[in-house]
Amino acid sequence: MLTVVFAWRSPGTLRVALLSWPLVVFASGLFLAVGVLEAWGLPAVLSAATGSGETLPELWRLAGIGALAANDVNNLPADLALEPVADSPVRLAALLIGVGAGPLVTPWASLATLLWHERLRAVGVEVPWGRCVLAGLVAAPLIVAGAVVPLAVR
């Protein structure tokens, strides 16, 4: 709906060139890879890794694995792969914290970060990734750990 309104109000601005095709292919490939891994038994492996409880250490474990997975492959496919093991609202919230706040470390961990990077690069702004990674290494674990605490205190 927003695209239609934008196209109606500013028809000359909306162009196919605004879409980052390499990023579309990359994101599609990630989702395809998760689908293949699920068919090969990924949920059983993830279930063993993430546990099943709702105590604070178990929720930290799930959120931490979500954060690590997001920084490894990207937060969207990480969430897709881990949702089957987040089998309660509290565990799902812990997972969402992990895959939402955890991707502060690596540049590819979040599709939103990749999109912003593409837009900044298109207008000539360079992002110092080394500094961002160092700040994320400190901030992400603290944010994820702190945000999970209220879930266990119910």
Backbone as CSV, one residue per row, in Angstrom:
resi,resn,N_x,N_y,N_z,CA_x,CA_y,CA_z,C_x,C_y,C_z
1,MET,0.825,-1.180,0.000,0.000,0.000,0.000,0.877,1.255,0.000
2,LEU,1.943,1.240,0.831,2.836,2.394,0.866,3.517,2.630,-0.474
3,THR,3.876,1.561,-1.156,4.512,1.692,-2.468,3.548,2.343,-3.454
4,VAL,2.288,1.959,-3.410,1.286,2.526,-4.312,1.099,4.020,-4.026
5,VAL,0.992,4.384,-2.756,0.823,5.791,-2.395,2.062,6.589,-2.805
6,PHE,3.249,6.035,-2.553,4.489,6.720,-2.929,4.563,6.906,-4.445
7,ALA,4.222,5.872,-5.191,4.248,5.952,-6.658,3.244,6.976,-7.168
8,TRP,2.115,7.077,-6.527,1.091,8.043,-6.930,1.539,9.470,-6.635
9,ARG,2.171,9.688,-5.469,2.584,11.034,-5.072,3.870,11.484,-5.741
10,SER,4.756,10.537,-6.058,6.047,10.908,-6.637,6.447,9.869,-7.675
11,PRO,5.727,9.832,-8.804,5.938,8.763,-9.780,7.340,8.717,-10.395
12,GLY,8.026,9.837,-10.490,9.352,9.837,-11.099,10.449,9.323,-10.179
13,THR,10.188,9.273,-8.890,11.213,8.876,-7.920,11.331,7.366,-7.791
14,LEU,10.224,6.679,-7.872,10.209,5.225,-7.688,10.689,4.537,-8.964
15,ARG,11.854,3.854,-8.846,12.446,3.169,-9.994,12.907,1.787,-9.574
16,VAL,12.943,0.874,-10.523,13.423,-0.479,-10.267,14.892,-0.448,-9.834
17,ALA,15.638,0.550,-10.287,17.063,0.663,-9.943,17.283,0.896,-8.449
18,LEU,16.246,1.329,-7.730,16.380,1.534,-6.289,16.540,0.206,-5.541
19,LEU,16.092,-0.856,-6.139,16.187,-2.173,-5.507,17.577,-2.748,-5.707
20,SER,18.164,-3.229,-4.638,19.493,-3.832,-4.710,19.340,-5.304,-5.094
21,TRP,19.484,-5.594,-6.382,19.272,-6.958,-6.863,20.242,-7.971,-6.265
22,PRO,21.521,-7.638,-6.102,22.401,-8.614,-5.444,21.930,-8.960,-4.030
23,LEU,21.384,-7.967,-3.326,20.877,-8.212,-1.979,19.623,-9.083,-2.012
24,VAL,18.775,-8.886,-3.000,17.583,-9.725,-3.148,17.991,-11.177,-3.396
25,VAL,18.961,-11.392,-4.270,19.442,-12.746,-4.556,20.079,-13.357,-3.318
26,PHE,20.885,-12.570,-2.601,21.532,-13.039,-1.378,20.501,-13.474,-0.342
27,ALA,19.512,-12.626,-0.065,18.491,-12.949,0.935,17.676,-14.167,0.510
28,SER,17.338,-14.251,-0.754,16.589,-15.416,-1.246,17.392,-16.690,-1.062
29,GLY,18.683,-16.622,-1.329,19.552,-17.784,-1.151,19.617,-18.234,0.291
30,LEU,19.612,-17.274,1.231,19.634,-17.635,2.652,18.378,-18.407,3.037
31,PHE,17.233,-17.942,2.568,15.987,-18.630,2.899,15.936,-20.012,2.257
32,LEU,16.439,-20.124,1.056,16.507,-21.417,0.385,17.408,-22.369,1.165
33,ALA,18.537,-21.875,1.624,19.467,-22.707,2.398,18.826,-23.203,3.688
34,VAL,18.080,-22.337,4.369,17.396,-22.762,5.604,16.377,-23.848,5.294
35,GLY,15.643,-23.695,4.206,14.669,-24.722,3.817,15.327,-26.070,3.565
36,VAL,16.458,-26.061,2.889,17.191,-27.310,2.626,17.678,-27.922,3.933
37,LEU,18.246,-27.095,4.802,18.744,-27.602,6.088,17.617,-28.145,6.955
38,GLU,16.458,-27.534,6.910,15.312,-28.060,7.652,14.921,-29.440,7.137
39,ALA,14.973,-29.619,5.840,14.645,-30.929,5.263,15.672,-31.986,5.660
40,TRP,16.881,-31.564,5.959,17.948,-32.487,6.342,18.035,-32.705,7.854
41,GLY,17.065,-32.192,8.617,17.034,-32.476,10.053,17.526,-31.370,10.959
42,LEU,17.594,-30.147,10.469,18.060,-29.032,11.287,17.254,-28.834,12.574
43,PRO,15.916,-28.966,12.563,15.169,-28.741,13.811,15.605,-29.659,14.961
44,ALA,15.945,-30.896,14.680,16.383,-31.807,15.746,17.701,-31.340,16.347
45,VAL,18.607,-30.899,15.496,19.902,-30.404,15.977,19.703,-29.135,16.806
46,LEU,18.886,-28.234,16.311,18.651,-26.980,17.023,17.920,-27.203,18.341
47,SER,17.019,-28.148,18.366,16.299,-28.461,19.599,17.260,-28.944,20.674
48,ALA,18.199,-29.776,20.294,19.198,-30.254,21.257,20.091,-29.105,21.727
49,ALA,20.404,-28.178,20.844,21.295,-27.068,21.196,20.612,-26.017,22.064
50,THR,19.330,-25.774,21.840,18.649,-24.675,22.519,17.952,-25.072,23.810
51,GLY,17.779,-26.346,24.061,17.071,-26.758,25.268,15.579,-26.540,25.134
52,SER,14.892,-26.556,26.293,13.436,-26.439,26.212,12.796,-25.684,27.367
53,GLY,13.557,-25.216,28.312,12.972,-24.603,29.497,12.763,-23.109,29.394
54,GLU,12.217,-22.550,30.479,11.935,-21.121,30.540,12.615,-20.450,31.719
55,THR,13.647,-21.096,32.281,14.414,-20.437,33.328,15.339,-19.412,32.674
56,LEU,15.880,-18.512,33.472,16.740,-17.470,32.913,17.933,-18.046,32.153
57,PRO,18.662,-19.018,32.704,19.784,-19.564,31.912,19.343,-20.211,30.595
58,GLU,18.185,-20.864,30.603,17.708,-21.491,29.359,17.258,-20.450,28.343
59,LEU,16.661,-19.360,28.816,16.258,-18.284,27.901,17.485,-17.545,27.361
60,TRP,18.496,-17.351,28.219,19.752,-16.757,27.738,20.379,-17.651,26.674
61,ARG,20.313,-18.944,26.905,20.878,-19.908,25.941,20.203,-19.758,24.578
62,LEU,18.865,-19.727,24.573,18.124,-19.597,23.319,18.397,-18.246,22.654
63,ALA,18.368,-17.166,23.431,18.628,-15.840,22.871,20.062,-15.746,22.354
64,GLY,20.990,-16.337,23.090,22.390,-16.321,22.664,22.607,-17.088,21.377
65,ILE,21.977,-18.246,21.258,22.084,-19.015,20.016,21.431,-18.244,18.869
66,GLY,20.323,-17.576,19.153,19.692,-16.730,18.137,20.613,-15.606,17.681
67,ALA,21.286,-14.960,18.632,22.212,-13.879,18.297,23.397,-14.400,17.492
68,LEU,23.959,-15.527,17.915,25.087,-16.115,17.178,24.672,-16.517,15.764
69,ALA,23.495,-17.148,15.657,23.012,-17.572,14.339,22.761,-16.362,13.438
70,ALA,22.209,-15.294,14.015,21.957,-14.083,13.233,23.260,-13.492,12.711
71,ASN,24.285,-13.475,13.552,25.573,-12.938,13.118,26.284,-13.872,12.165
72,ASP,25.921,-15.134,12.186,26.540,-16.098,11.279,25.897,-16.061,9.895
73,VAL,24.555,-16.129,9.851,23.884,-16.232,8.547,22.988,-15.052,8.198
74,ASN,22.430,-14.356,9.162,21.532,-13.224,8.986,20.358,-13.468,9.915
75,ASN,19.759,-12.397,10.424,18.721,-12.577,11.434,17.416,-13.173,10.901
76,LEU,17.064,-12.918,9.664,15.793,-13.455,9.154,15.825,-14.975,8.977
77,PRO,16.807,-15.541,8.284,16.837,-17.003,8.207,17.145,-17.654,9.552
78,ALA,17.899,-16.976,10.424,18.161,-17.531,11.754,16.856,-17.662,12.525
79,ASP,16.026,-16.630,12.469,14.725,-16.692,13.134,13.859,-17.787,12.532
80,LEU,13.839,-17.865,11.232,13.047,-18.894,10.550,13.474,-20.295,10.972
81,ALA,14.772,-20.516,11.078,15.277,-21.832,11.452,15.014,-22.161,12.919
82,LEU,15.071,-21.146,13.788,14.958,-21.391,15.228,13.534,-21.317,15.775
83,GLU,12.606,-20.745,15.030,11.235,-20.630,15.545,10.603,-21.957,15.957
84,PRO,10.847,-23.064,15.249,10.228,-24.318,15.699,10.657,-24.760,17.105
85,VAL,11.831,-24.352,17.569,12.270,-24.753,18.913,11.865,-23.735,19.972
86,ALA,11.347,-22.598,19.555,10.835,-21.596,20.491,9.351,-21.866,20.667
87,ASP,9.045,-22.896,21.432,7.693,-23.467,21.464,6.766,-22.881,22.523
88,SER,7.081,-21.720,23.039,6.177,-21.031,23.963,6.338,-19.534,23.737
89,PRO,5.371,-18.750,24.187,5.505,-17.294,23.985,6.765,-16.708,24.631
90,VAL,7.141,-17.211,25.789,8.328,-16.693,26.467,9.590,-17.062,25.694
91,ARG,9.675,-18.286,25.234,10.849,-18.717,24.450,10.898,-17.982,23.109
92,LEU,9.746,-17.755,22.510,9.712,-17.003,21.257,10.192,-15.574,21.476
93,ALA,9.800,-14.967,22.580,10.264,-13.606,22.891,11.783,-13.593,23.082
94,ALA,12.327,-14.595,23.763,13.780,-14.672,23.948,14.489,-14.819,22.600
95,LEU,13.940,-15.639,21.738,14.519,-15.806,20.403,14.475,-14.492,19.632
96,LEU,13.348,-13.799,19.678,13.218,-12.535,18.961,14.195,-11.485,19.486
97,ILE,14.451,-11.507,20.789,15.463,-10.602,21.343,16.830,-10.961,20.771
98,GLY,17.146,-12.243,20.753,18.442,-12.682,20.239,18.659,-12.331,18.779
99,VAL,17.673,-12.627,17.928,17.852,-12.357,16.496,17.590,-10.886,16.148
100,GLY,16.953,-10.155,17.065,16.683,-8.743,16.814,17.788,-7.821,17.305
101,ALA,18.269,-8.062,18.518,19.315,-7.209,19.100,20.709,-7.793,18.923
102,GLY,20.801,-9.067,18.686,22.104,-9.713,18.527,22.871,-9.342,17.275
103,PRO,22.202,-9.007,16.173,22.933,-8.726,14.934,23.635,-7.371,14.900
104,LEU,24.101,-6.904,16.025,24.835,-5.642,16.054,26.313,-5.833,15.761
105,VAL,26.750,-7.060,15.578,28.185,-7.324,15.473,28.666,-7.352,14.027
106,THR,28.105,-8.215,13.218,28.582,-8.347,11.844,27.682,-7.572,10.882
107,PRO,28.252,-7.005,9.840,27.468,-6.184,8.906,26.376,-6.959,8.178
108,TRP,26.563,-8.246,7.944,25.581,-9.020,7.180,24.502,-9.639,8.071
109,ALA,24.555,-9.408,9.371,23.659,-10.086,10.304,22.215,-9.623,10.224
110,SER,21.985,-8.479,9.643,20.636,-7.945,9.569,20.373,-7.420,8.160
111,LEU,19.255,-7.800,7.611,18.888,-7.317,6.288,18.741,-5.793,6.303
112,ALA,18.228,-5.258,7.397,18.098,-3.799,7.499,19.465,-3.122,7.429
113,THR,20.467,-3.699,8.086,21.820,-3.132,8.036,22.362,-3.180,6.617
114,LEU,22.142,-4.288,5.937,22.599,-4.408,4.556,21.919,-3.383,3.648
115,LEU,20.629,-3.185,3.844,19.905,-2.202,3.034,20.423,-0.785,3.289
116,TRP,20.621,-0.449,4.570,21.152,0.874,4.890,22.552,1.046,4.322
117,HIS,23.373,0.011,4.408,24.728,0.098,3.872,24.690,0.374,2.371
118,GLU,23.818,-0.320,1.662,23.694,-0.094,0.213,23.275,1.339,-0.084
119,ARG,22.325,1.859,0.672,21.853,3.226,0.425,22.943,4.234,0.750
120,LEU,23.667,4.025,1.851,24.746,4.949,2.205,25.855,4.929,1.170
121,ARG,26.221,3.731,0.728,27.269,3.607,-0.282,26.846,4.277,-1.592
122,ALA,25.563,4.187,-1.914,25.060,4.796,-3.151,25.198,6.323,-3.137
123,VAL,25.168,6.912,-1.949,25.305,8.374,-1.867,26.704,8.794,-1.425
124,GLY,27.647,7.849,-1.414,29.039,8.187,-1.145,29.469,8.196,0.308
125,VAL,28.673,7.621,1.193,29.037,7.572,2.613,29.654,6.213,2.916
126,GLU,30.893,6.221,3.409,31.558,4.970,3.776,31.353,4.692,5.258
127,VAL,31.058,3.446,5.580,30.825,3.034,6.964,32.083,2.328,7.477
128,PRO,32.640,2.777,8.600,33.827,2.117,9.162,33.421,0.840,9.897
129,TRP,33.360,-0.280,9.187,32.852,-1.523,9.757,33.642,-1.996,10.967
130,GLY,34.955,-1.777,10.981,35.761,-2.228,12.116,35.287,-1.627,13.422
131,ARG,35.020,-0.348,13.409,34.534,0.324,14.618,33.133,-0.170,14.994
132,CYS,32.309,-0.401,13.998,30.954,-0.911,14.265,31.007,-2.304,14.879
133,VAL,31.890,-3.151,14.362,32.019,-4.510,14.889,32.489,-4.490,16.342
134,LEU,33.477,-3.663,16.646,33.972,-3.583,18.022,32.894,-3.104,18.990
135,ALA,32.152,-2.083,18.588,31.066,-1.589,19.439,29.993,-2.653,19.605
136,GLY,29.687,-3.386,18.534,28.684,-4.446,18.605,29.107,-5.600,19.484
137,LEU,30.397,-5.918,19.480,30.901,-7.001,20.339,30.668,-6.706,21.813
138,VAL,30.673,-5.438,22.157,30.415,-5.047,23.541,28.915,-4.908,23.790
139,ALA,28.239,-4.207,22.890,26.834,-3.868,23.114,25.886,-5.055,22.972
140,ALA,26.049,-5.867,21.939,25.073,-6.928,21.657,24.899,-7.907,22.823
141,PRO,25.966,-8.473,23.389,25.750,-9.401,24.510,25.075,-8.744,25.713
142,LEU,25.444,-7.498,26.002,24.825,-6.807,27.134,23.343,-6.542,26.893
143,ILE,23.019,-6.103,25.689,21.624,-5.803,25.349,20.777,-7.073,25.363
144,VAL,21.277,-8.129,24.723,20.514,-9.383,24.660,20.326,-9.952,26.065
145,ALA,21.391,-10.033,26.837,21.292,-10.592,28.195,20.346,-9.774,29.062
146,GLY,20.470,-8.469,29.008,19.604,-7.616,29.824,18.149,-7.655,29.406
147,ALA,17.895,-7.736,28.120,16.512,-7.738,27.632,15.782,-9.041,27.938
148,VAL,16.525,-10.125,28.125,15.905,-11.421,28.408,15.492,-11.547,29.874
149,VAL,16.154,-10.831,30.758,15.895,-10.959,32.204,14.412,-10.801,32.550
150,PRO,13.707,-9.776,32.061,12.288,-9.656,32.439,11.419,-10.840,32.002
151,LEU,11.846,-11.569,31.006,11.061,-12.726,30.562,11.052,-13.828,31.625
152,ALA,12.144,-13.957,32.353,12.238,-15.011,33.369,11.644,-14.588,34.700
153,VAL,11.422,-13.301,34.880,10.873,-12.773,36.137,9.390,-12.495,35.936
154,ARG,8.614,-13.575,35.873,7.181,-13.392,35.649,6.417,-13.898,36.832
